[in-house]
Amino acid sequence: MKNKMFCYQCQETAGCTGCTAGGVCGKKPDVAAVQDLLIYVTKGLSAVAVQLRKEGKNVDKTVNHLVTVNLFVTITNANFDKEAIIAKISETLAVKEALLKDVADRTALPEAAVWNGTKEEYEAKALTVGVLATEDEDIRSLREMTVYGLKGLAAYTKHANALLQDDEDIDVFIQTALTKTLDDSLTVDDLVALAMETGKYGVKGMALLDKANTVAYGNPEITSVDIGVRNNPGILISGHDLRDLEMLLDQTMGTGVDVYTHSEMLPAHYYPFFKKYDHFVGNYGNAWWKQKEEFESFNGPVLMTTNCIVPPKDSYKDRLWTTGADGYPGCRHIDAEYGEIKDFTPIIEQAKACPPPAEIEQGEIVGGFAHEQVFALADQVVDAVKSGAIKKFFVMAGCDGRHKTRSYYKEFAEALPKDTVILTAGCAKYKYNKLDLGDINGIPRVLDAGQCNDSYSLVLIALKLQEIFGLDDVNDLPIAYNISWYEQKAVIVLLALLYLGVKNIHLGPTLPAFLSPNVADVLVKNFGIAGIGTVEDDLKLFLG
């Protein structure tokens, strides 16, 4: 079956059905095609690795890293560079062909494992292996939900790998699950089970990254972060990769160049390790989708360590740099192997020649409420719950985005009663983390655990409260889940919550387009998944 562009992996997909003429994110059809092919050949490489392990043979961890990076490259807003993606396809095919020589029994290998086209054949092949190549709507839905969860899981494990932390069980699962998405014998029930198993490994992946980050940088602690500017040239670093930030801070020491975080990099300020850098001065701007205005006013270079890239304006395109899985045509890219030092000298030299950032706001925002910090406050929190000072917690983690209906989350936060507390992680917090929502007996009403992967902290906090209150079921806690989603890292967080038995999650601003009606019905009946309504109606629903 041949098909043109079709992508529905993010919340903003056209018409909440699928992008066909070009991505709402700015992805062109030719880039979408090579991303589809990269996923296909990565599934083929995974199938070969799975077979080798069945035959008792070793698979080097560089293969594991290649699989995770390839998945990360195709996440929404990460890499728009067609030539870079084509190079990844060629690299993957070469690695796969080398491994294939050691496979004794090729009879069970899928077509993806043995296909080895030339660059001239990539375009034609890409048209046959996209999302719509799976004709059955429900099988397609479940396959894609698993693949999107694996993309999110790969993003988290990639950050852990950058800190030289690996978990081969996770890598083996990723490759096994990718291989199963090629298996036409699997039923709907089989694929539902595979999606839930992906959630299980999502928990393991977030735990791995939590360990990697805290071993390297300490446990996050309550921190006030300046949102103003100083009168020095600056570099703005966005994304999630803390190892990139560490290298940049080391190399900018004594240069007269300040470093600011943007969007999902904000929680870096909460780690004790980074507080030793006097030139690490604060956070600039808001969530990723406002970057066109904020990158322009920042004046200095911007380093994108991960998604989310918005196609840049010409006014600052020469100041936008990428690293890791990221890429954008015409923007310069800096990279190195795991364990090696990236050379950020060109970015630093550019920064020295730029004017200081223009101030766009003043004040401070408070965060750092990851699991260990909240555990330290456990007695205070429990007393507040027992006294009735805190009636309910609302988990409002997830993503921010451009969709106008996302104003719902700001309005919902403002409308919550004063005896409720918001638990958040991810860039969703930018809808309300600068509002004056006050505190309850000294406990801020917005507890920011950190990046989207730090949703793991929110899970640990819920499980700790369940233990403290002696409850048999985590769903008996006074916690409601009103989560906003945008892309694939939110998918793995959702699958992780479902695996842990969390029910009645409300997801918005729209339900995923990749859920077929029958698959959506399964999630509603088994887990109580629901969309959002009006603020007024949802408050009545949540609060009774």
C-alpha positions in Angstrom: 0.0 0.0 0.0 1.3 3.4 -0.9 0.4 6.5 1.0 1.4 10.2 1.2 2.2 12.1 4.3 0.1 11.1 7.3 1.1 12.1 10.9 -1.0 12.2 13.9 1.5 11.7 16.7 1.0 15.1 18.5 -2.0 16.9 20.0 -2.0 19.7 17.4 -2.4 17.4 14.4 -4.6 18.9 11.8 -8.3 18.7 12.5 -7.5 16.3 15.3 -7.3 13.6 12.6 -3.9 13.8 10.9 -1.5 16.1 9.0 -1.4 15.3 5.3 -0.2 18.3 3.4 2.4 19.3 5.9 2.8 19.2 9.7 1.2 21.8 11.9 4.6 21.7 13.6 6.3 22.9 10.4 7.4 19.5 9.2 7.4 19.1 5.4 6.0 16.0 3.7 9.5 15.0 2.5 10.9 15.2 6.0 7.9 13.2 7.3 8.6 10.6 4.7 12.2 10.1 5.8 11.2 10.0 9.4 8.8 7.2 8.6 11.6 5.4 6.8 13.9 5.9 9.8 11.3 4.3 12.1 10.9 1.4 9.6 14.7 0.6 9.4 15.0 1.0 13.1 12.3 -1.6 13.5 14.4 -3.8 11.1 17.6 -3.3 13.1 15.6 -4.1 16.3 14.3 -7.3 14.8 17.9 -8.4 13.9 19.1 -7.6 17.5 16.2 -9.5 19.0 17.0 -12.6 16.8 20.7 -12.4 17.7 19.8 -12.4 21.4 17.5 -15.4 20.8 20.6 -17.2 19.4 22.6 -16.4 22.5 24.7 -13.7 20.8 25.8 -10.4 22.2 24.4 -7.0 21.0 26.7 -4.1 21.7 25.2 -1.1 23.6 26.1 1.2 20.7 23.2 -0.6 18.8 20.9 0.2 21.8 22.0 3.8 21.7 21.4 4.0 17.9 17.9 2.7 18.3 17.0 5.2 21.1 18.5 8.2 19.2 16.7 7.2 16.0 13.4 7.2 17.9 14.2 10.5 19.5 15.0 12.1 16.1 11.4 11.5 15.0 9.7 13.0 18.1 7.6 16.1 17.3 9.6 19.3 16.9 13.0 17.6 17.3 14.6 17.3 13.9 13.6 18.9 10.7 16.9 18.3 8.9 16.1 15.9 6.0 19.8 15.3 5.1 20.6 14.5 8.8 17.8 12.0 8.9 18.8 10.4 5.6 22.3 10.0 7.1 20.7 8.2 10.1 18.9 5.8 7.8 22.1 5.0 6.0 24.0 4.5 9.3 21.2 2.2 10.6 21.1 0.1 7.5 24.9 -0.3 7.6 24.8 -1.4 11.3 21.9 -3.7 10.6 23.7 -5.4 7.6 26.8 -6.0 9.7 24.7 -7.6 12.4 22.7 -9.6 9.9 25.8 -11.5 8.9 25.8 -13.1 12.4 22.2 -14.3 12.3 22.0 -18.0 11.9 18.3 -18.3 11.3 16.7 -15.6 9.1 13.5 -17.4 8.4 11.5 -15.6 11.0 12.8 -12.1 10.3 10.3 -9.5 9.0 10.8 -7.7 5.7 12.1 -4.6 7.5 15.1 -6.7 8.8 16.3 -7.7 5.4 15.5 -4.6 3.3 18.6 -2.7 2.3 17.8 -0.1 -0.3 20.1 2.6 -1.7 19.6 6.3 -1.1 18.0 6.5 -4.5 15.3 4.0 -3.3 14.6 5.8 0.0 11.8 8.1 -1.2 9.9 5.3 -2.9 10.2 3.0 0.1 9.2 5.7 2.5 5.8 6.0 0.7 5.0 2.3 1.5 6.0 2.2 5.2 4.1 5.1 6.9 1.4 5.0 9.5 -1.3 4.1 6.9 0.5 1.0 5.8 -1.4 -0.7 8.6 -4.9 -0.9 7.1 -6.9 -2.1 10.2 -7.8 1.0 12.2 -7.6 -0.6 15.6 -4.3 -2.5 14.9 -2.9 0.7 13.5 -4.0 2.7 16.6 -2.5 0.3 19.1 0.8 -0.1 17.1 1.2 3.7 16.9 0.3 4.2 20.6 3.1 1.8 21.4 5.6 3.3 19.0 4.8 6.8 20.4 5.3 5.5 23.9 8.6 4.0 22.9 9.7 7.3 21.4 9.0 9.0 24.7 10.8 6.2 26.6 13.8 6.5 24.2 14.0 10.2 24.9 14.3 9.6 28.6 16.8 6.8 28.3 18.9 8.8 25.9 19.4 11.5 28.6 20.4 8.8 31.0 22.8 7.3 28.5 24.4 10.8 28.1 25.2 10.5 31.8 26.6 7.0 31.2 23.7 5.2 32.8 22.2 2.3 30.9 19.6 -0.4 31.6 19.9 -3.2 29.1 16.5 -4.6 30.1 14.9 -1.3 28.9 16.8 -1.4 25.6 15.9 -5.1 25.0 12.2 -4.2 25.6 12.3 -1.2 23.2 13.7 -3.4 20.5 11.4 -6.3 21.2 8.3 -4.0 21.2 9.4 -2.4 17.9 9.7 -5.8 16.4 6.2 -6.8 17.6 4.7 -3.8 15.8 5.7 -5.6 12.6 4.0 -8.9 13.5 0.7 -9.2 11.7 -0.3 -12.2 13.8 -0.8 -10.1 17.0 -4.4 -9.5 17.9 -5.9 -6.3 19.4 -5.7 -8.0 22.9 -2.0 -8.7 22.3 -1.3 -5.1 21.3 -3.3 -3.7 24.3 -1.0 -5.9 26.5 2.0 -4.6 24.7 1.0 -1.0 25.3 0.5 -1.7 29.0 3.9 -3.4 29.1 5.4 -0.2 27.5 4.0 1.7 30.4 5.8 -0.7 32.8 9.1 0.1 31.1 8.1 3.7 31.1 8.3 3.6 34.9 11.7 1.9 34.7 12.9 4.5 32.2 11.9 7.4 34.3 13.5 5.8 37.3 16.7 5.3 35.4 16.8 9.0 34.4 15.9 10.1 37.9 18.8 8.1 39.2 21.2 9.4 36.5 20.2 13.0 37.2 20.3 12.8 41.0 23.6 10.8 41.2 25.2 13.4 39.0 23.6 16.6 40.3 22.0 15.9 43.7 18.3 15.8 44.6 16.3 18.9 43.6 15.6 21.3 46.4 13.2 24.3 46.8 14.6 27.1 44.8 13.6 30.6 43.7 14.6 31.3 40.1 15.1 34.8 38.7 13.2 35.6 35.6 14.9 38.9 34.9 18.2 39.6 33.1 21.6 40.9 33.7 23.7 43.3 31.6 26.0 40.7 30.1 25.9 38.7 26.8 24.0 35.5 27.3 23.4 32.0 25.9 19.9 30.5 26.2 19.7 26.7 26.6 16.5 24.9 26.0 15.3 21.3 26.2 16.0 18.6 28.7 19.6 17.4 28.6 21.3 18.3 31.8 24.7 17.0 30.6 24.7 19.5 27.8 24.0 22.2 30.3 26.9 21.1 32.5 29.3 21.2 29.6 28.1 24.6 28.5 28.4 26.0 32.1 31.9 24.6 32.4 33.0 26.2 29.1 31.4 29.6 29.8 33.1 30.1 33.2 35.2 33.3 33.2 34.1 34.3 29.7 31.7 37.1 30.7 28.9 35.2 29.1 25.8 34.4 31.3 23.7 31.3 30.8 19.9 31.3 31.0 17.5 28.4 30.9 14.4 28.2 28.7 11.2 26.1 28.9 11.9 22.5 30.1 15.4 23.4 31.2 14.1 25.6 34.0 14.2 22.8 36.6 18.0 22.6 36.2 18.1 25.5 38.7 16.7 23.1 41.4 19.7 20.8 41.4 22.4 21.6 44.0 25.2 20.9 41.6 24.3 23.8 39.3 24.2 26.4 42.0 28.0 26.7 42.1 28.0 28.6 38.7 27.7 32.3 39.4 27.0 33.0 35.7 24.0 30.6 35.7 21.6 33.4 36.3 18.0 32.5 35.7 15.2 31.5 33.3 14.2 33.5 30.3 10.7 33.2 28.8 8.0 30.7 28.9 7.0 27.4 27.2 8.4 26.3 23.9 5.7 27.7 21.6 6.5 31.3 22.4 10.1 31.0 21.2 9.8 33.0 18.0 9.2 36.2 20.0 11.4 35.3 23.0 14.4 34.0 21.0 14.4 37.2 19.0 14.4 39.4 22.1 17.1 37.3 23.8 19.6 38.7 21.3 22.2 36.0 22.0 22.7 32.4 20.7 20.2 29.7 21.7 21.2 26.0 22.1 18.4 23.5 21.5 19.4 20.3 23.3 16.1 18.5 22.6 12.7 19.3 21.2 10.7 21.5 20.9 12.0 23.5 17.9 9.6 25.9 16.2 10.9 26.7 12.6 13.0 29.8 13.3 12.6 33.3 12.0 15.3 34.6 9.8 16.0 37.3 12.4 17.6 34.7 14.7 18.1 31.6 12.6 21.9 32.2 12.6 21.8 32.2 16.4 20.0 28.9 16.7 22.2 25.9 17.4 21.3 22.3 17.8 22.8 19.2 19.5 22.0 15.6 20.1 18.9 14.3 18.3 17.9 17.8 17.3 18.4 19.4 13.9 17.1 22.1 11.6 18.4 22.9 8.1 20.6 25.9 8.0 21.3 25.8 11.8 24.7 24.7 13.1 24.9 21.4 14.9 27.4 20.4 17.7 27.7 16.8 18.8 30.0 14.2 20.4 29.9 10.6 21.5 28.6 9.7 25.0 31.4 10.4 27.5 33.1 12.9 25.2 33.1 16.7 25.8 31.1 18.7 23.2 33.0 21.8 22.1 30.7 24.8 22.5 33.4 27.4 21.7 31.7 28.6 18.5 28.5 29.4 20.5 30.4 31.2 23.2 32.3 33.3 20.7 29.1 34.2 19.0 27.6 35.2 22.3 30.4 37.6 23.1 29.6 39.6 20.0 25.9 39.8 20.8 24.1 42.5 23.0 22.6 41.4 26.3 19.1 39.9 26.4 16.2 42.3 26.4 14.2 42.1 29.6 10.7 40.7 29.1 9.6 40.2 32.7 10.8 40.5 36.3 10.4 38.5 39.5 11.0 34.9 40.6 9.3 31.6 40.3 9.6 28.8 42.9 10.2 25.1 42.2 12.2 22.1 43.2 9.4 19.9 44.7 10.7 16.5 43.4 10.1 13.4 45.5 12.9 13.8 48.1 12.0 17.4 48.8 8.3 16.6 49.2 9.2 13.5 51.4 11.1 16.0 53.6 7.8 18.0 53.9 5.7 14.8 54.4 4.7 15.5 58.0 3.6 19.1 57.1 1.7 17.8 54.1 0.0 15.0 56.0 -1.0 17.4 58.8 -2.5 19.7 56.3 -4.5 16.9 54.8 -5.7 15.6 58.1 -6.7 19.0 59.4 -8.6 19.7 56.2 -6.4 22.6 55.2 -5.6 20.6 52.0 -8.8 19.0 50.6 -7.4 17.7 47.3 -4.3 17.5 45.1 -4.6 18.1 41.3 -2.0 16.5 39.1 -1.7 19.0 36.2 1.5 17.7 34.6 2.2 17.5 30.9 2.8 19.8 28.0 1.9 23.4 27.0 1.2 24.3 23.4 -0.3 26.8 21.0 -3.8 25.5 20.9 -6.2 28.3 22.0 -8.2 25.9 24.1 -5.2 25.4 26.4 -6.3 28.6 28.2 -8.5 26.2 30.0 -5.6 25.1 32.2 -4.8 28.6 33.3 -8.5 29.3 34.0 -8.8 25.9 35.8 -5.8 26.7 38.1 -7.2 30.1 38.9 -10.6 28.7 39.7 -9.4 25.9 42.0 -10.5 26.4 45.7 -7.8 27.8 48.0 -7.7 24.4 49.9 -6.3 22.6 46.8 -2.7 22.0 45.7 -1.4 21.6 42.1 1.3 18.9 41.5 3.0 19.6 38.2 5.9 18.6 36.0 6.7 19.5 32.4 6.1 22.7 30.5 2.4 22.6 31.3 3.3 24.6 34.4 3.9 27.7 32.3 0.1 28.2 32.2 0.1 28.9 35.9 3.5 28.9 37.6 3.7 32.7 37.5 0.2 33.3 39.0 0.0 34.3 42.6 -2.0 31.3 43.9 -0.6 31.6 47.5 0.2 28.8 49.9 -1.4 26.6 52.5 0.3 26.7 55.9 3.6 27.5 54.1 3.1 24.9 51.4 3.0 26.6 47.9 -0.2 25.8 46.0 1.9 24.9 42.9 4.4 22.2 43.6 6.7 21.9 40.5 8.6 18.6 40.4 10.6 19.5 37.3 10.7 18.3 33.7 8.1 16.0 32.0 10.3 13.0 33.0 10.0 14.1 36.6 6.4 13.0 36.5 8.1 10.0 38.1 8.4 12.2 41.2 4.6 12.7 41.2 4.1 8.9 41.0 6.5 8.4 44.0 4.7 11.1 45.9 1.3 9.5 45.3 2.6 6.1 46.3 4.2 7.6 49.5 0.9 9.2 50.5 -0.9 5.9 49.8 1.6 4.2 52.2 1.3 7.0 54.9 -2.5 6.9 54.9 -2.6 3.1 54.8 -4.7 2.9 51.6 -5.1 -0.3 49.5 -5.6 1.6 46.2 -3.8 4.7 45.0 -7.1 5.8 43.5 -8.5 6.3 47.0 -6.2 9.2 47.6 -7.6 12.8 47.4 -5.8 13.2 44.0 -7.4 14.1 40.7 -5.6 13.9 37.3 -6.2 16.7 34.8 -3.3 16.4 32.4 -2.5 18.3 29.3 -0.5 16.5 26.5 1.3 17.5 23.4 3.8 14.8 22.2 5.3 11.4 22.7 6.9 11.9 26.1 3.4 12.6 27.4 2.3 9.3 25.9 4.8 7.3 27.8 3.9 9.1 31.0 0.2 8.3 30.4 1.0 4.6 29.7 3.2 4.5 32.9 0.3 5.9 35.0 -2.1 3.3 33.4 0.3 0.5 34.2 0.5 1.7 37.8 -3.3 1.4 38.0 -4.2 5.1 38.1 -7.7 5.6 36.9 -10.0 8.4 35.8 -7.3 10.5 34.1 -8.7 13.5 32.2 -6.6 14.3 29.2 -6.8 17.4 27.0 -7.2 19.8 25.4 -8.2 17.0 22.9 -8.0 13.3 23.1 -5.2 11.8 20.9 -6.1 11.4 17.2 -4.3 8.1 17.1 -6.9 6.5 19.3 -9.4 4.7 17.1 -13.0 4.7 18.5 -12.7 1.1 19.6 -9.3 1.7 21.3 -10.6 4.8 23.0 -13.6 2.8 24.2 -11.2 0.2 25.8 -9.4 3.0 27.7 -12.6 4.6 28.8 -14.1 1.3 30.1 -10.9 -0.1 31.7 -9.2 3.0 33.0 -11.9 5.8 33.0 -9.9 8.0 30.6 -11.9 11.1 29.7 -11.4 14.4 27.9 -12.0 17.8 29.4 -15.1 20.0 29.4 -15.6 23.5 30.7 -13.8 24.7 33.8 -17.1 25.0 35.7 -18.3 21.6 34.8 -15.0 19.9 35.4 -14.6 21.5 38.9 -18.1 20.1 39.8 -17.0 16.7 38.5 -13.7 16.7 40.4 -14.9 18.3 43.6 -18.4 16.9 43.8 
